[in-house]
Amino acid sequence: MDAGEIAGLIAAGAFLMLVIVLAVPLLKLGRTVDAATRAINDVTDRTGPLLSDVNETVKGVNVALGQVQVSLDGVNVQLGKVDTITEHAAHVTANVANLSTVVAAAAANPLVKVASFGYGLRKTVQARRNADEAREIRETMKQRRKAARR
């Protein structure tokens, strides 16, 4: 064997060592890829039922939202009726207020006259009593003066 063959054998051995050294990480990387593939398959297997459950939940929410919409439509109809009732009540209240104003105006004028007449009558009666009392006092005073002169 000459030097070229020995160098070729050394180079081949070195290349074999390099292949062995590189094969170990490649084998470990293969195991890692296999584990990742298993994890992805597991996630895929679990995601399918989860997505179907989410789908059912969304369908249920949509049904509930439809029922809420129907309920809101019913509430809006009832509110329309309440608005009409409120409007009628406002008209009735306005009519009652107008009627009470008319009645007050019609009744107040005669009542004021009756009250004024009653006040005037009381004042007149009181003035006559005072006049009668004053006359009696004057007569009593005159009699005392006459009695005092004698």
Backbone as a chain_set.jsonl record, in Angstrom:
{"seq": "MDAGEIAGLIAAGAFLMLVIVLAVPLLKLGRTVDAATRAINDVTDRTGPLLSDVNETVKGVNVALGQVQVSLDGVNVQLGKVDTITEHAAHVTANVANLSTVVAAAAANPLVKVASFGYGLRKTVQARRNADEAREIRETMKQRRKAARR", "coords": {"N": [[0.823, -1.15, 0.0], [0.473, 2.009, -0.764], [1.218, 5.47, -0.088], [-0.896, 7.06, -1.02], [-3.081, 5.365, -0.993], [-3.292, 4.836, 1.681], [-3.839, 7.354, 2.643], [-6.313, 7.659, 1.429], [-7.751, 5.67, 2.749], [-7.667, 6.723, 5.339], [-9.042, 9.06, 4.918], [-11.499, 7.976, 4.172], [-12.199, 6.69, 6.545], [-12.358, 8.872, 8.225], [-14.486, 10.13, 7.019], [-16.459, 8.23, 7.479], [-16.6, 8.379, 10.274], [-17.524, 10.955, 10.494], [-20.028, 10.642, 9.317], [-21.238, 8.905, 11.159], [-21.165, 10.461, 13.461], [-22.859, 12.503, 12.655], [-25.164, 11.066, 12.2], [-26.31, 10.389, 14.66], [-27.509, 12.811, 15.802], [-29.364, 13.108, 13.749], [-30.957, 10.829, 14.002], [-32.058, 11.322, 16.542], [-33.428, 13.635, 15.921], [-35.291, 12.593, 14.177], [-36.825, 11.057, 15.948], [-37.874, 13.135, 17.44], [-39.393, 14.445, 15.506], [-41.238, 12.415, 15.022], [-42.539, 12.34, 17.527], [-43.646, 14.895, 17.539], [-45.37, 14.625, 15.393], [-47.145, 12.703, 16.421], [-48.217, 14.224, 18.527], [-49.47, 16.255, 17.082], [-51.359, 14.74, 15.691], [-52.852, 13.826, 17.876], [-53.86, 16.255, 18.881], [-55.392, 16.964, 16.687], [-57.257, 14.882, 16.714], [-58.595, 15.46, 19.109], [-59.522, 18.012, 18.642], [-61.517, 17.897, 16.708], [-64.026, 16.838, 17.922], [-64.286, 18.896, 19.782], [-64.63, 21.163, 18.173], [-67.052, 20.442, 16.99], [-68.68, 20.502, 19.25], [-68.501, 23.238, 19.807], [-69.737, 24.162, 17.544], [-72.376, 23.214, 17.975], [-72.966, 24.677, 20.253], [-72.914, 27.284, 19.23], [-75.066, 27.086, 17.478], [-77.121, 26.729, 19.361], [-76.961, 29.204, 20.673], [-77.681, 30.862, 18.582], [-80.345, 30.057, 18.241], [-81.36, 30.874, 20.717], [-80.944, 33.629, 20.476], [-82.717, 34.148, 18.405], [-85.126, 33.623, 19.743], [-85.001, 35.633, 21.651], [-85.208, 37.83, 19.98], [-87.819, 37.49, 19.042], [-89.158, 37.829, 21.461], [-88.453, 40.485, 22.005], [-89.741, 41.717, 19.885], [-92.385, 41.253, 20.636], [-92.435, 42.737, 23.005], [-92.028, 45.288, 21.958], [-94.413, 45.599, 20.54], [-96.211, 45.636, 22.676], [-95.296, 47.93, 23.978], [-96.002, 49.823, 22.09], [-98.77, 49.704, 22.356], [-98.98, 50.597, 24.992], [-98.045, 53.187, 24.635], [-100.15, 54.254, 23.137], [-102.216, 54.062, 25.017], [-101.202, 55.768, 26.974], [-101.219, 58.141, 25.573], [-103.98, 58.521, 25.209], [-104.708, 58.762, 27.894], [-103.415, 61.149, 28.493], [-104.922, 62.909, 26.935], [-107.411, 62.641, 28.201], [-106.751, 63.635, 30.719], [-106.134, 66.279, 30.059], [-108.66, 67.125, 29.195], [-110.122, 66.862, 31.576], [-108.79, 68.746, 33.135], [-109.418, 71.083, 31.729], [-112.214, 71.044, 32.061], [-112.402, 71.273, 34.857], [-111.375, 73.821, 35.149], [-113.352, 75.322, 33.864], [-115.568, 74.731, 35.503], [-114.622, 75.75, 37.928], [-114.399, 78.438, 37.276], [-117.07, 79.032, 36.763], [-118.307, 78.451, 39.203], [-116.855, 79.902, 41.021], [-117.31, 82.697, 40.767], [-120.074, 83.196, 41.67], [-119.685, 82.191, 44.273], [-117.779, 83.912, 45.313], [-119.281, 86.215, 45.38], [-121.286, 85.473, 47.251], [-119.665, 85.04, 49.491], [-118.628, 87.601, 49.837], [-120.975, 88.999, 50.365], [-121.72, 87.757, 52.772], [-119.6, 88.577, 54.419], [-119.926, 91.353, 54.378], [-122.465, 91.512, 55.606], [-121.884, 90.495, 58.176], [-120.131, 92.488, 59.078], [-121.866, 94.679, 59.087], [-123.814, 93.886, 60.986], [-122.162, 93.716, 63.231], [-121.339, 96.377, 63.398], [-123.798, 97.609, 63.998], [-124.349, 96.451, 66.476], [-122.196, 97.501, 67.916], [-122.889, 100.187, 67.686], [-125.322, 100.246, 69.075], [-124.415, 99.517, 71.627], [-122.714, 101.667, 72.079], [-124.614, 103.768, 72.146], [-126.106, 103.015, 74.413], [-124.128, 103.303, 76.328], [-123.628, 106.04, 76.146], [-126.12, 107.041, 76.972], [-126.174, 106.085, 79.57], [-124.054, 107.513, 80.604], [-125.022, 110.111, 80.389], [-127.169, 109.996, 82.163], [-125.793, 109.59, 84.554], [-124.371, 111.953, 84.712], [-126.477, 113.783, 84.957], [-127.522, 112.852, 87.329], [-125.422, 113.4, 88.95], [-125.395, 116.166, 88.955], [-127.637, 116.947, 90.377]], "CA": [[0.0, 0.0, 0.0], [1.286, 3.213, -0.876], [0.777, 6.604, 0.727], [-2.187, 7.555, -1.538], [-4.137, 4.482, -0.54], [-3.426, 5.033, 3.128], [-4.533, 8.633, 2.808], [-7.702, 7.415, 1.026], [-8.375, 4.935, 3.848], [-7.841, 7.66, 6.468], [-10.131, 9.968, 4.542], [-12.742, 7.207, 4.225], [-12.505, 6.495, 7.981], [-12.811, 10.165, 8.774], [-15.823, 10.379, 6.481], [-17.348, 7.321, 8.197], [-16.778, 8.956, 11.612], [-18.392, 12.129, 10.322], [-21.387, 10.143, 9.067], [-21.736, 8.346, 12.425], [-21.399, 11.583, 14.377], [-24.047, 13.237, 12.168], [-26.329, 10.177, 12.221], [-26.918, 10.411, 15.995], [-28.508, 13.89, 15.899], [-30.447, 12.885, 12.789], [-31.87, 9.857, 14.597], [-32.79, 12.025, 17.606], [-34.343, 14.554, 15.243], [-36.375, 11.751, 13.651], [-37.711, 10.751, 17.079], [-38.58, 14.381, 17.785], [-40.416, 14.658, 14.473], [-42.283, 11.42, 15.273], [-43.304, 12.795, 18.698], [-44.43, 16.06, 17.116], [-46.45, 14.106, 14.541], [-48.125, 12.101, 17.32], [-48.895, 15.311, 19.241], [-50.366, 16.927, 16.134], [-52.489, 13.825, 15.468], [-53.66, 13.843, 19.097], [-54.581, 17.532, 18.896], [-56.401, 16.88, 15.624], [-58.325, 13.991, 17.183], [-59.355, 16.142, 20.164], [-60.093, 19.261, 18.132], [-62.74, 17.587, 15.952], [-65.207, 16.881, 18.803], [-64.393, 20.222, 20.394], [-65.223, 22.048, 17.176], [-68.47, 20.089, 16.831], [-69.357, 21.056, 20.431], [-68.594, 24.689, 19.601], [-70.772, 24.335, 16.522], [-73.672, 23.024, 18.639], [-73.17, 25.825, 21.143], [-73.253, 28.44, 18.386], [-76.444, 26.873, 17.019], [-77.987, 27.02, 20.506], [-76.962, 30.661, 20.883], [-78.483, 31.448, 17.506], [-81.751, 29.798, 18.567], [-81.704, 31.764, 21.837], [-81.035, 34.992, 19.946], [-83.993, 34.222, 17.678], [-86.191, 33.741, 20.742], [-84.904, 36.982, 22.232], [-85.744, 38.76, 18.973], [-89.28, 37.348, 19.081], [-89.6, 38.47, 22.704], [-88.326, 41.939, 21.845], [-90.823, 42.15, 19.0], [-93.59, 41.287, 21.469], [-92.318, 43.881, 23.926], [-92.239, 46.505, 21.172], [-95.856, 45.704, 20.279], [-96.852, 46.055, 23.928], [-94.935, 49.331, 24.213], [-96.85, 50.613, 21.2], [-100.095, 49.779, 22.997], [-98.843, 51.464, 26.173], [-97.957, 54.558, 24.132], [-101.505, 54.665, 22.779], [-102.955, 54.258, 26.28], [-100.662, 56.98, 27.6], [-101.703, 59.285, 24.787], [-105.39, 58.707, 25.563], [-104.757, 59.27, 29.276], [-103.032, 62.566, 28.444], [-106.083, 63.648, 26.426], [-108.428, 62.661, 29.263], [-106.262, 64.551, 31.754], [-106.298, 67.646, 29.547], [-110.091, 67.427, 29.213], [-110.529, 67.052, 32.984], [-108.242, 70.036, 33.575], [-110.25, 72.13, 31.124], [-113.522, 71.011, 32.714], [-112.283, 71.822, 36.218], [-111.209, 75.269, 34.998], [-114.672, 75.879, 33.555], [-116.396, 74.622, 36.72], [-114.087, 76.687, 38.916], [-114.762, 79.798, 36.86], [-118.518, 79.192, 36.906], [-118.699, 78.395, 40.61], [-116.093, 80.852, 41.83], [-117.921, 84.023, 40.722], [-121.154, 83.28, 42.662], [-119.173, 81.96, 45.625], [-117.147, 85.151, 45.757], [-120.37, 87.141, 45.712], [-121.896, 85.016, 48.505], [-118.705, 85.286, 50.568], [-118.579, 89.054, 50.053], [-122.229, 89.38, 51.012], [-121.644, 87.292, 54.163], [-118.657, 89.444, 55.122], [-120.595, 92.658, 54.564], [-123.538, 91.337, 56.584], [-121.265, 90.395, 59.505], [-119.626, 93.819, 59.449], [-123.02, 95.537, 59.384], [-124.379, 93.444, 62.271], [-121.213, 94.1, 64.266], [-121.399, 97.84, 63.524], [-125.052, 97.942, 64.708], [-124.181, 96.101, 67.899], [-121.312, 98.516, 68.499], [-123.65, 101.446, 67.775], [-126.271, 100.086, 70.181], [-123.643, 99.573, 72.87], [-122.255, 103.053, 72.255], [-125.785, 104.554, 72.527], [-126.421, 102.692, 75.808], [-123.081, 103.902, 77.17], [-123.867, 107.488, 76.174], [-127.288, 107.316, 77.809], [-125.773, 105.844, 80.95], [-123.195, 108.63, 81.002], [-125.889, 111.286, 80.562], [-127.917, 109.826, 83.398], [-124.866, 109.775, 85.667], [-124.093, 113.387, 84.816], [-127.676, 114.437, 85.497], [-127.637, 112.452, 88.728], [-124.334, 114.053, 89.68], [-125.755, 117.583, 89.047], [-128.735, 117.13, 91.333]], "C": [[0.882, 1.232, 0.0], [0.637, 4.339, -0.084], [-0.582, 7.117, 0.27], [-3.33, 6.695, -1.058], [-4.387, 4.646, 0.958], [-4.179, 6.336, 3.393], [-5.995, 8.473, 2.443], [-8.45, 6.676, 2.112], [-8.622, 5.856, 5.046], [-8.998, 8.605, 6.169], [-11.466, 9.242, 4.607], [-13.155, 6.978, 5.674], [-13.028, 7.77, 8.61], [-14.231, 10.47, 8.287], [-16.841, 9.486, 7.19], [-17.63, 7.851, 9.601], [-17.718, 10.157, 11.557], [-19.839, 11.693, 10.111], [-21.987, 9.608, 10.355], [-22.071, 9.475, 13.394], [-22.661, 12.359, 13.952], [-25.31, 12.378, 12.217], [-27.04, 10.221, 13.562], [-27.907, 11.583, 16.124], [-29.666, 13.703, 14.926], [-31.454, 11.88, 13.325], [-32.702, 10.499, 15.705], [-33.813, 12.983, 17.004], [-35.528, 13.792, 14.657], [-37.37, 11.4, 14.75], [-38.534, 11.976, 17.477], [-39.694, 14.657, 16.779], [-41.555, 13.668, 14.663], [-43.166, 11.847, 16.464], [-44.182, 13.99, 18.336], [-45.602, 15.615, 16.256], [-47.538, 13.476, 15.399], [-48.913, 13.178, 18.066], [-49.883, 16.029, 18.318], [-51.581, 16.051, 15.844], [-53.432, 13.809, 16.668], [-54.489, 15.122, 19.177], [-55.694, 17.526, 17.851], [-57.572, 16.011, 16.07], [-59.202, 14.669, 18.238], [-60.054, 17.399, 19.655], [-61.406, 19.016, 17.397], [-63.983, 17.623, 16.841], [-65.4, 18.259, 19.451], [-65.041, 21.204, 19.431], [-66.702, 21.72, 16.949], [-69.275, 20.591, 18.03], [-69.529, 22.566, 20.301], [-69.678, 24.991, 18.575], [-72.163, 24.209, 17.131], [-73.989, 24.21, 19.552], [-73.578, 27.054, 20.346], [-74.674, 28.312, 17.858], [-77.435, 27.189, 18.138], [-78.087, 28.516, 20.78], [-77.798, 31.342, 19.812], [-79.975, 31.243, 17.748], [-82.204, 30.735, 19.687], [-81.837, 33.205, 21.361], [-82.31, 35.183, 19.135], [-85.153, 34.373, 18.637], [-86.184, 35.112, 21.389], [-85.485, 38.004, 21.261], [-87.268, 38.702, 18.961], [-89.827, 38.028, 20.329], [-89.53, 39.987, 22.593], [-89.396, 42.48, 20.91], [-92.131, 42.248, 19.776], [-93.576, 42.471, 22.424], [-92.563, 45.186, 23.173], [-93.715, 46.692, 20.834], [-96.573, 46.201, 21.527], [-96.534, 47.516, 24.247], [-95.739, 50.262, 23.309], [-98.243, 50.776, 21.787], [-100.053, 50.701, 24.206], [-98.742, 52.929, 25.748], [-99.337, 55.087, 23.775], [-102.324, 54.943, 24.037], [-102.493, 55.541, 26.961], [-101.159, 58.229, 26.882], [-103.162, 59.572, 25.121], [-105.53, 59.267, 26.979], [-104.382, 60.749, 29.314], [-104.192, 63.412, 27.929], [-107.17, 63.757, 27.494], [-108.023, 63.646, 30.356], [-106.434, 66.003, 31.315], [-107.769, 68.038, 29.574], [-110.59, 67.667, 30.632], [-110.016, 68.39, 33.502], [-109.064, 71.19, 32.998], [-111.615, 72.2, 31.794], [-113.446, 71.601, 34.116], [-112.07, 73.328, 36.17], [-112.546, 75.935, 34.743], [-115.557, 75.854, 34.796], [-115.923, 75.615, 37.77], [-114.481, 78.117, 38.557], [-116.252, 80.035, 37.065], [-118.925, 79.242, 38.372], [-118.013, 79.476, 41.428], [-116.768, 82.211, 41.871], [-119.104, 84.123, 41.686], [-120.659, 83.062, 44.083], [-118.502, 83.204, 46.172], [-118.221, 86.156, 46.162], [-121.029, 86.76, 47.034], [-120.964, 85.303, 49.671], [-118.625, 86.779, 50.877], [-119.834, 89.53, 50.773], [-122.21, 88.973, 52.485], [-120.717, 88.17, 54.981], [-119.288, 90.803, 55.412], [-121.688, 92.585, 55.617], [-122.974, 91.238, 57.992], [-120.776, 91.751, 59.977], [-120.774, 94.744, 59.839], [-123.619, 95.173, 60.731], [-123.46, 93.863, 63.406], [-121.243, 95.617, 64.486], [-122.666, 98.258, 64.27], [-124.941, 97.594, 66.186], [-123.319, 97.148, 68.596], [-122.047, 99.848, 68.668], [-124.645, 101.377, 68.925], [-125.554, 100.172, 71.525], [-123.17, 100.998, 73.145], [-123.413, 103.937, 72.695], [-126.135, 104.293, 73.983], [-125.408, 103.334, 76.739], [-123.299, 105.41, 77.277], [-125.054, 107.835, 77.087], [-126.96, 107.113, 79.274], [-124.932, 106.997, 81.468], [-124.037, 109.882, 81.235], [-126.633, 111.182, 81.877], [-127.019, 110.029, 84.61], [-124.553, 111.257, 85.837], [-125.28, 114.121, 85.409], [-127.796, 114.108, 86.972], [-126.56, 113.16, 89.559], [-124.644, 115.507, 89.84], [-126.819, 117.786, 90.115], [-128.286, 116.999, 92.689]], "O": [[1.878, 1.368, 0.711], [-0.412, 4.137, 0.528], [-1.363, 7.573, 1.105], [-4.412, 7.195, -0.751], [-5.523, 4.603, 1.432], [-5.046, 6.4, 4.264], [-6.852, 9.088, 3.08], [-9.612, 6.972, 2.393], [-9.668, 5.774, 5.689], [-9.818, 8.91, 7.035], [-12.462, 9.817, 5.046], [-14.339, 7.063, 5.998], [-13.976, 7.772, 9.396], [-15.062, 10.991, 9.03], [-17.957, 9.921, 7.473], [-18.765, 7.783, 10.072], [-18.571, 10.355, 12.422], [-20.763, 12.296, 10.656], [-23.166, 9.847, 10.614], [-23.108, 9.46, 14.057], [-23.43, 12.813, 14.8], [-26.416, 12.916, 12.272], [-28.265, 10.102, 13.605], [-29.05, 11.36, 16.523], [-30.801, 14.08, 15.217], [-32.659, 12.042, 13.135], [-33.905, 10.256, 15.802], [-34.924, 13.124, 17.515], [-36.649, 14.3, 14.648], [-38.583, 11.434, 14.543], [-39.716, 11.875, 17.803], [-40.798, 15.052, 17.153], [-42.718, 14.029, 14.487], [-44.39, 11.726, 16.408], [-45.328, 14.082, 18.777], [-46.701, 16.159, 16.369], [-48.724, 13.683, 15.144], [-50.129, 13.067, 18.222], [-50.994, 16.366, 18.727], [-52.702, 16.55, 15.76], [-54.652, 13.781, 16.509], [-55.676, 15.08, 19.501], [-56.795, 18.019, 18.097], [-58.732, 16.351, 15.838], [-60.417, 14.471, 18.256], [-61.082, 17.797, 20.202], [-62.313, 19.847, 17.46], [-64.915, 18.371, 16.545], [-66.526, 18.72, 19.641], [-65.904, 21.989, 19.826], [-67.511, 22.623, 16.738], [-70.407, 21.05, 17.873], [-70.579, 23.108, 20.646], [-70.438, 25.949, 18.718], [-73.041, 25.019, 16.832], [-75.125, 24.68, 19.614], [-74.486, 27.783, 20.744], [-75.408, 29.298, 17.792], [-78.459, 27.832, 17.906], [-79.163, 29.032, 21.081], [-78.534, 32.287, 20.097], [-80.778, 32.14, 17.493], [-83.287, 31.317, 19.623], [-82.739, 33.922, 21.793], [-82.918, 36.253, 19.169], [-86.069, 35.157, 18.387], [-87.24, 35.689, 21.647], [-86.176, 38.935, 21.675], [-87.934, 39.734, 18.879], [-90.841, 38.723, 20.267], [-90.439, 40.69, 23.034], [-89.904, 43.582, 21.119], [-92.894, 43.199, 19.604], [-94.598, 43.128, 22.622], [-93.227, 46.086, 23.686], [-94.214, 47.817, 20.84], [-97.435, 47.076, 21.452], [-97.395, 48.253, 24.726], [-96.112, 51.361, 23.717], [-98.828, 51.858, 21.725], [-100.971, 51.492, 24.426], [-99.285, 53.81, 26.414], [-99.661, 56.236, 24.075], [-103.04, 55.942, 24.11], [-103.311, 56.31, 27.467], [-101.476, 59.24, 27.509], [-103.544, 60.729, 25.297], [-106.365, 60.135, 27.233], [-104.964, 61.517, 30.08], [-104.423, 64.513, 28.429], [-107.773, 64.814, 27.676], [-108.856, 64.402, 30.857], [-106.834, 66.853, 32.11], [-108.097, 69.167, 29.938], [-111.391, 68.572, 30.866], [-110.724, 69.091, 34.225], [-109.367, 72.155, 33.699], [-112.12, 73.289, 32.066], [-114.335, 72.351, 34.52], [-112.534, 74.043, 37.058], [-112.852, 76.977, 35.322], [-116.222, 76.843, 35.107], [-116.741, 76.254, 38.432], [-114.849, 78.907, 39.426], [-116.656, 81.117, 37.492], [-119.812, 80.014, 38.736], [-118.558, 79.917, 42.439], [-116.797, 82.834, 42.932], [-119.144, 85.07, 42.472], [-121.167, 83.69, 45.011], [-118.635, 83.52, 47.354], [-118.082, 86.86, 47.163], [-121.305, 87.634, 47.856], [-121.411, 85.758, 50.724], [-118.563, 87.175, 52.041], [-119.765, 90.362, 51.677], [-122.631, 89.742, 53.349], [-121.023, 88.477, 56.133], [-119.201, 91.329, 56.521], [-121.824, 93.496, 56.433], [-123.527, 91.835, 58.917], [-120.979, 92.126, 61.132], [-120.669, 95.501, 60.804], [-123.904, 96.057, 61.539], [-123.936, 94.321, 64.445], [-121.179, 96.084, 65.623], [-122.616, 99.171, 65.094], [-125.387, 98.355, 67.044], [-123.636, 97.62, 69.688], [-121.856, 100.551, 69.661], [-124.796, 102.344, 69.671], [-126.035, 100.827, 72.45], [-123.215, 101.477, 74.278], [-123.214, 104.795, 73.555], [-126.43, 105.232, 74.723], [-125.763, 103.846, 77.8], [-123.173, 105.989, 78.356], [-125.0, 108.788, 77.865], [-127.411, 107.876, 80.127], [-125.069, 107.412, 82.619], [-123.788, 110.63, 82.18], [-126.723, 112.156, 82.625], [-127.463, 110.598, 85.607], [-124.479, 111.759, 86.958], [-125.111, 114.986, 86.268], [-128.131, 114.974, 87.781], [-126.774, 113.475, 90.729], [-124.182, 116.088, 90.822], [-126.819, 118.859, 90.719], [-129.083, 117.124, 93.619]]}, "num_chains": 1, "name": "protein.A"}
